């Protein structure tokens, strides 16, 4: 009886921890073009944070405020970005294409 109880608890725990796929109609995700713009800004902010951290700055507040600025500037909420990231993570081909465009954007900004 103890074995069955432990097995049941294990199965329920595993089922509860499994991340569910976000479907287009079950949630919200940003359109690809918007997501590319947000990801470009995020990569720039993360790069800035890495450089400042290298020189000994405490960057926790900086990165948090950078994300808040990006969300405000792009007119989105954190939950929209979280939902979009989950959605596109479950669609790796689309995500890879978007990241290629992000890299192109960054190269354009560098030149």
DRENSEKOL-11885 format. One line per field, with one value per residue: residue number from 1; residue in one letter; x, y, z of N, C-alpha, C, O, CB in turn. Coordinates in nm, 3 decimals. Glycine has a CB too. Layout:
N
i = (NUM;...) .
aa = (A;...) .
n.x = (X;...) .
n.y = (Y;...) .
n.z = (Z;...) .
ca.x = (X;...) .
ca.y = (Y;...) .
ca.z = (Z;...) .
c.x = (X;...) .
c.y = (Y;...) .
c.z = (Z;...) .
o.x = (X;...) .
o.y = (Y;...) .
o.z = (Z;...) .
cb.x = (X;...) .
cb.y = (Y;...) .
cb.z = (Z;...) .
//
This chain:
111
i = (1;2;3;4;5;6;7;8;9;10;11;12;13;14;15;16;17;18;19;20;21;22;23;24;25;26;27;28;29;30;31;32;33;34;35;36;37;38;39;40;41;42;43;44;45;46;47;48;49;50;51;52;53;54;55;56;57;58;59;60;61;62;63;64;65;66;67;68;69;70;71;72;73;74;75;76;77;78;79;80;81;82;83;84;85;86;87;88;89;90;91;92;93;94;95;96;97;98;99;100;101;102;103;104;105;106;107;108;109;110;111) .
aa = (X;X;X;X;X;X;X;X;X;X;X;X;X;X;X;X;X;X;X;X;X;X;X;X;X;X;X;X;X;X;X;X;X;X;X;X;X;X;X;X;X;X;X;X;X;X;X;X;X;X;X;X;X;X;X;X;X;X;X;X;X;X;X;X;X;X;X;X;X;X;X;X;X;X;X;X;X;X;X;X;X;X;X;X;X;X;X;X;X;X;X;X;X;X;X;X;X;X;X;X;X;X;X;X;X;X;X;X;X;X;X) .
n.x = (0.082;0.197;0.382;0.221;0.102;0.330;0.411;0.190;0.203;0.450;0.393;0.193;0.340;0.534;0.367;0.260;0.483;0.561;0.619;0.380;0.288;0.254;-0.016;-0.122;-0.385;-0.454;-0.331;-0.131;0.083;0.349;0.357;0.584;0.753;0.742;0.839;1.100;1.203;1.189;1.355;1.598;1.648;1.670;1.897;2.092;2.075;2.149;2.411;2.527;2.503;2.677;2.927;2.949;2.944;3.182;3.360;3.323;3.085;2.776;2.521;2.259;2.034;2.051;2.001;1.741;1.603;1.657;1.514;1.254;1.244;1.264;1.026;0.838;0.906;0.859;0.595;0.473;0.383;0.537;0.428;0.338;0.574;0.684;0.492;0.513;0.779;0.767;0.590;0.732;0.956;0.860;0.837;1.081;1.192;1.080;1.174;1.451;1.476;1.392;1.597;1.812;1.744;1.757;2.034;2.118;2.008;2.161;2.414;2.377;2.342;2.593;2.758) .
n.y = (-0.120;0.124;0.152;0.195;0.435;0.603;0.582;0.698;0.961;1.033;1.022;1.219;1.443;1.454;1.500;1.747;1.910;1.909;2.111;2.282;2.302;2.610;2.717;2.882;2.973;2.940;3.115;3.407;3.559;3.757;3.909;3.798;4.004;4.209;4.064;4.019;4.279;4.331;4.125;4.204;4.443;4.334;4.169;4.365;4.502;4.297;4.253;4.500;4.486;4.273;4.385;4.598;4.454;4.319;4.518;4.551;4.665;4.669;4.507;4.423;4.590;4.752;4.578;4.496;4.742;4.799;4.602;4.677;4.929;4.850;4.702;4.904;5.087;4.932;4.898;4.677;4.419;4.242;3.985;3.935;3.910;3.688;3.489;3.491;3.411;3.150;3.040;3.070;2.923;2.670;2.644;2.597;2.634;2.873;3.040;3.025;3.146;3.403;3.476;3.484;3.710;3.896;3.894;3.998;4.256;4.351;4.348;4.545;4.768;4.781;4.856) .
n.z = (0.000;0.079;-0.124;-0.352;-0.280;-0.269;-0.535;-0.664;-0.563;-0.673;-0.950;-0.971;-0.889;-1.093;-1.315;-1.250;-1.259;-1.520;-1.797;-1.977;-2.320;-2.482;-2.655;-2.956;-2.951;-2.690;-2.530;-2.519;-2.755;-2.882;-3.208;-3.468;-3.575;-3.381;-3.163;-3.248;-3.242;-2.965;-2.865;-2.980;-2.840;-2.583;-2.605;-2.646;-2.399;-2.222;-2.309;-2.245;-1.969;-1.913;-1.984;-1.800;-1.562;-1.581;-1.526;-1.259;-1.162;-0.982;-1.118;-1.093;-1.034;-1.256;-1.477;-1.422;-1.436;-1.699;-1.838;-1.761;-1.884;-2.153;-2.186;-2.141;-2.343;-2.572;-2.542;-2.408;-2.172;-1.897;-1.865;-2.122;-2.265;-2.135;-2.195;-2.473;-2.507;-2.409;-2.595;-2.843;-2.780;-2.790;-3.056;-3.224;-3.483;-3.580;-3.380;-3.418;-3.671;-3.604;-3.428;-3.603;-3.749;-3.543;-3.496;-3.741;-3.715;-3.499;-3.614;-3.809;-3.643;-3.531;-3.742) .
ca.x = (0.000;0.287;0.442;0.122;0.091;0.451;0.404;0.089;0.259;0.554;0.330;0.128;0.446;0.591;0.267;0.245;0.605;0.581;0.581;0.281;0.311;0.165;-0.078;-0.153;-0.520;-0.477;-0.263;-0.096;0.222;0.376;0.388;0.728;0.825;0.750;0.927;1.236;1.244;1.208;1.474;1.715;1.671;1.713;2.036;2.174;2.076;2.228;2.551;2.568;2.516;2.799;3.042;2.958;2.977;3.324;3.434;3.296;2.961;2.663;2.431;2.125;1.934;2.060;1.935;1.598;1.549;1.667;1.398;1.135;1.248;1.234;0.883;0.765;0.937;0.796;0.453;0.430;0.394;0.625;0.356;0.332;0.704;0.697;0.406;0.570;0.901;0.725;0.531;0.835;1.045;0.796;0.843;1.222;1.225;1.044;1.263;1.582;1.467;1.387;1.729;1.895;1.710;1.812;2.177;2.130;1.981;2.277;2.523;2.346;2.367;2.737;2.822) .
ca.y = (0.000;0.239;0.163;0.255;0.575;0.673;0.586;0.796;1.094;1.057;1.050;1.350;1.544;1.463;1.560;1.888;1.981;1.911;2.238;2.263;2.380;2.724;2.715;3.016;3.013;2.925;3.222;3.526;3.575;3.872;3.875;3.778;4.132;4.273;3.982;4.045;4.409;4.315;4.043;4.286;4.531;4.253;4.128;4.484;4.526;4.191;4.280;4.614;4.436;4.192;4.474;4.669;4.356;4.290;4.627;4.553;4.732;4.586;4.525;4.367;4.696;4.799;4.487;4.503;4.866;4.789;4.524;4.762;5.030;4.783;4.672;5.031;5.142;4.846;4.896;4.542;4.384;4.128;3.859;3.915;3.860;3.552;3.403;3.484;3.331;3.010;3.000;3.055;2.815;2.547;2.650;2.631;2.681;3.015;3.111;3.032;3.248;3.533;3.506;3.523;3.849;3.974;3.906;4.095;4.389;4.388;4.379;4.676;4.869;4.789;4.924) .
ca.z = (0.000;0.082;-0.257;-0.441;-0.238;-0.314;-0.680;-0.699;-0.534;-0.773;-1.079;-0.962;-0.886;-1.227;-1.404;-1.213;-1.294;-1.665;-1.857;-2.082;-2.441;-2.495;-2.787;-3.007;-2.914;-2.547;-2.459;-2.594;-2.794;-2.968;-3.348;-3.489;-3.595;-3.250;-3.081;-3.296;-3.187;-2.820;-2.845;-3.013;-2.725;-2.469;-2.628;-2.621;-2.255;-2.159;-2.343;-2.163;-1.831;-1.905;-1.987;-1.673;-1.459;-1.598;-1.461;-1.116;-1.124;-0.939;-1.233;-1.067;-1.050;-1.394;-1.571;-1.393;-1.491;-1.845;-1.883;-1.744;-1.990;-2.281;-2.190;-2.155;-2.475;-2.672;-2.509;-2.372;-2.030;-1.870;-1.890;-2.266;-2.306;-2.082;-2.274;-2.607;-2.501;-2.397;-2.722;-2.946;-2.738;-2.837;-3.202;-3.240;-3.618;-3.583;-3.288;-3.483;-3.776;-3.538;-3.374;-3.717;-3.778;-3.431;-3.523;-3.852;-3.657;-3.418;-3.708;-3.867;-3.542;-3.510;-3.857) .
c.x = (0.087;0.348;0.347;0.105;0.210;0.452;0.305;0.139;0.366;0.496;0.264;0.231;0.505;0.495;0.253;0.366;0.628;0.531;0.488;0.315;0.208;0.112;-0.115;-0.290;-0.547;-0.413;-0.235;0.050;0.234;0.396;0.540;0.805;0.844;0.847;1.073;1.288;1.273;1.335;1.602;1.749;1.724;1.858;2.130;2.185;2.162;2.377;2.607;2.591;2.644;2.925;3.058;2.994;3.125;3.409;3.395;3.171;2.857;2.552;2.290;2.016;1.933;1.983;1.784;1.536;1.556;1.548;1.270;1.128;1.211;1.085;0.801;0.784;0.867;0.644;0.400;0.443;0.484;0.556;0.347;0.464;0.723;0.616;0.462;0.695;0.868;0.671;0.641;0.938;0.990;0.788;0.986;1.261;1.196;1.140;1.402;1.583;1.465;1.525;1.828;1.870;1.762;1.962;2.201;2.107;2.102;2.396;2.502;2.375;2.517;2.807;2.779) .
c.y = (0.126;0.262;0.232;0.403;0.658;0.687;0.692;0.938;1.130;1.093;1.187;1.463;1.564;1.533;1.709;1.969;1.992;2.043;2.212;2.352;2.491;2.724;2.858;3.063;3.003;3.037;3.337;3.517;3.693;3.825;3.871;3.910;4.204;4.197;4.004;4.176;4.400;4.235;4.120;4.378;4.453;4.209;4.246;4.512;4.423;4.211;4.394;4.571;4.356;4.280;4.545;4.576;4.323;4.396;4.648;4.625;4.629;4.608;4.474;4.473;4.745;4.709;4.488;4.628;4.866;4.713;4.607;4.868;4.969;4.756;4.799;5.088;5.063;4.835;4.754;4.525;4.262;3.996;3.830;3.858;3.716;3.453;3.384;3.397;3.183;2.959;2.973;2.950;2.680;2.540;2.689;2.680;2.831;3.096;3.128;3.139;3.388;3.572;3.542;3.669;3.942;3.997;4.005;4.237;4.438;4.424;4.514;4.788;4.889;4.869;5.065) .
c.z = (0.000;-0.055;-0.354;-0.408;-0.285;-0.466;-0.728;-0.676;-0.637;-0.909;-1.078;-0.960;-1.024;-1.322;-1.376;-1.257;-1.444;-1.721;-1.975;-2.202;-2.448;-2.638;-2.827;-2.960;-2.765;-2.467;-2.551;-2.633;-2.889;-3.111;-3.367;-3.499;-3.462;-3.160;-3.120;-3.239;-3.037;-2.792;-2.877;-2.896;-2.605;-2.485;-2.603;-2.471;-2.182;-2.187;-2.261;-2.019;-1.814;-1.902;-1.854;-1.557;-1.461;-1.527;-1.316;-1.071;-1.078;-1.041;-1.211;-1.091;-1.195;-1.489;-1.548;-1.454;-1.644;-1.902;-1.871;-1.852;-2.125;-2.292;-2.209;-2.295;-2.586;-2.650;-2.489;-2.221;-2.016;-1.903;-2.039;-2.318;-2.258;-2.165;-2.415;-2.610;-2.490;-2.531;-2.825;-2.908;-2.781;-2.989;-3.240;-3.380;-3.630;-3.496;-3.350;-3.592;-3.715;-3.485;-3.485;-3.752;-3.668;-3.455;-3.638;-3.800;-3.578;-3.507;-3.775;-3.769;-3.518;-3.619;-3.870) .
o.x = (0.056;0.364;0.389;0.095;0.193;0.490;0.333;0.120;0.372;0.545;0.277;0.210;0.525;0.536;0.235;0.352;0.706;0.417;0.517;0.364;0.089;0.191;-0.136;-0.309;-0.649;-0.439;-0.307;0.133;0.143;0.447;0.614;0.911;0.953;0.928;1.160;1.402;1.372;1.414;1.703;1.865;1.811;1.935;2.237;2.294;2.238;2.460;2.719;2.687;2.713;3.018;3.168;3.067;3.187;3.516;3.430;3.152;2.851;2.495;2.208;1.918;1.827;1.907;1.707;1.430;1.472;1.489;1.187;1.021;1.136;1.024;0.704;0.687;0.821;0.573;0.297;0.505;0.505;0.617;0.347;0.466;0.773;0.665;0.460;0.715;0.932;0.703;0.643;1.002;1.066;0.738;1.009;1.354;1.277;1.182;1.463;1.680;1.529;1.566;1.919;1.964;1.807;2.011;2.294;2.180;2.140;2.471;2.597;2.428;2.562;2.903;2.824) .
o.y = (0.223;0.376;0.319;0.486;0.770;0.792;0.767;1.025;1.244;1.185;1.263;1.567;1.677;1.617;1.788;2.087;2.076;2.084;2.129;2.463;2.469;2.730;2.944;3.181;3.052;3.050;3.361;3.473;3.724;3.715;3.934;3.924;4.256;4.258;4.008;4.185;4.456;4.273;4.103;4.389;4.501;4.212;4.228;4.543;4.457;4.189;4.387;4.614;4.369;4.253;4.552;4.615;4.303;4.366;4.750;4.644;4.517;4.717;4.480;4.446;4.775;4.757;4.481;4.622;4.927;4.754;4.607;4.896;5.029;4.784;4.800;5.132;5.121;4.771;4.715;4.606;4.188;3.906;3.714;3.771;3.632;3.346;3.273;3.319;3.099;2.848;2.867;2.893;2.586;2.442;2.801;2.760;2.907;3.206;3.233;3.214;3.480;3.688;3.623;3.744;4.053;4.108;4.086;4.329;4.555;4.518;4.590;4.893;5.000;4.940;5.134) .
o.z = (-0.069;-0.098;-0.430;-0.498;-0.335;-0.519;-0.821;-0.761;-0.684;-0.974;-1.175;-1.023;-1.067;-1.402;-1.469;-1.288;-1.489;-1.697;-2.061;-2.185;-2.422;-2.733;-2.742;-2.932;-2.717;-2.348;-2.648;-2.553;-2.966;-3.134;-3.292;-3.438;-3.435;-3.090;-3.034;-3.194;-2.989;-2.706;-2.809;-2.857;-2.533;-2.389;-2.545;-2.422;-2.092;-2.099;-2.212;-1.955;-1.713;-1.827;-1.800;-1.466;-1.357;-1.475;-1.256;-0.950;-1.130;-1.049;-1.303;-1.161;-1.250;-1.573;-1.643;-1.515;-1.710;-2.002;-1.962;-1.907;-2.203;-2.395;-2.286;-2.358;-2.685;-2.728;-2.544;-2.153;-2.112;-1.960;-2.080;-2.405;-2.333;-2.201;-2.469;-2.702;-2.553;-2.574;-2.888;-2.996;-2.805;-3.045;-3.284;-3.394;-3.683;-3.534;-3.336;-3.604;-3.766;-3.497;-3.463;-3.781;-3.696;-3.435;-3.632;-3.838;-3.590;-3.478;-3.795;-3.808;-3.489;-3.593;-3.962) .
cb.x = (-0.094;0.397;0.480;-0.014;0.078;0.577;0.366;-0.039;0.319;0.642;0.226;0.041;0.555;0.625;0.132;0.223;0.723;0.507;0.706;0.139;0.304;0.238;-0.204;-0.148;-0.620;-0.425;-0.134;-0.124;0.278;0.499;0.323;0.751;0.748;0.611;0.890;1.241;1.135;1.086;1.466;1.689;1.543;1.622;2.054;2.114;1.934;2.183;2.564;2.462;2.394;2.806;3.028;2.826;2.894;3.361;3.412;3.409;2.906;2.616;2.490;2.115;1.964;2.206;1.990;1.573;1.624;1.799;1.386;1.134;1.389;1.315;0.840;0.813;1.088;0.859;0.372;0.513;0.253;0.671;0.216;0.298;0.816;0.650;0.264;0.602;0.988;0.617;0.434;0.903;1.065;0.657;0.737;1.305;1.146;0.899;1.273;1.621;1.340;1.286;1.782;1.867;1.558;1.789;2.239;2.027;1.856;2.313;2.535;2.198;2.299;2.796;2.792) .
cb.y = (0.000;0.219;0.024;0.181;0.584;0.599;0.448;0.773;1.098;0.934;0.941;1.358;1.505;1.323;1.490;1.902;1.914;1.791;2.319;2.293;2.290;2.859;2.624;3.016;2.929;2.793;3.171;3.654;3.446;3.951;3.978;3.697;4.222;4.280;3.833;4.048;4.514;4.246;3.918;4.370;4.604;4.129;4.074;4.606;4.524;4.053;4.312;4.725;4.350;4.094;4.577;4.738;4.227;4.284;4.755;4.612;4.815;4.621;4.457;4.313;4.814;4.807;4.344;4.499;4.988;4.721;4.393;4.828;5.094;4.651;4.601;5.134;5.143;4.708;4.966;4.435;4.355;4.130;3.864;4.047;3.949;3.548;3.462;3.624;3.376;2.995;3.107;3.189;2.817;2.535;2.752;2.513;2.602;3.035;3.036;2.895;3.227;3.532;3.387;3.433;3.865;3.902;3.768;4.062;4.384;4.275;4.269;4.682;4.831;4.650;4.853) .
cb.z = (0.121;0.187;-0.310;-0.430;-0.087;-0.268;-0.735;-0.619;-0.391;-0.787;-1.113;-0.837;-0.786;-1.279;-1.389;-1.063;-1.231;-1.732;-1.902;-2.030;-2.567;-2.460;-2.788;-3.160;-2.988;-2.499;-2.397;-2.512;-2.858;-2.918;-3.445;-3.614;-3.694;-3.185;-3.094;-3.450;-3.213;-2.755;-2.930;-3.142;-2.687;-2.454;-2.772;-2.692;-2.199;-2.210;-2.491;-2.169;-1.794;-2.025;-2.101;-1.643;-1.477;-1.747;-1.537;-1.049;-1.241;-0.791;-1.351;-0.923;-0.953;-1.438;-1.556;-1.242;-1.434;-1.886;-1.802;-1.604;-1.996;-2.294;-2.060;-2.049;-2.499;-2.669;-2.619;-2.447;-1.968;-1.724;-1.829;-2.338;-2.252;-1.935;-2.281;-2.659;-2.384;-2.286;-2.773;-2.970;-2.585;-2.778;-3.261;-3.207;-3.726;-3.534;-3.155;-3.542;-3.862;-3.423;-3.294;-3.839;-3.792;-3.294;-3.557;-3.965;-3.566;-3.322;-3.815;-3.910;-3.411;-3.502;-3.983) .
//
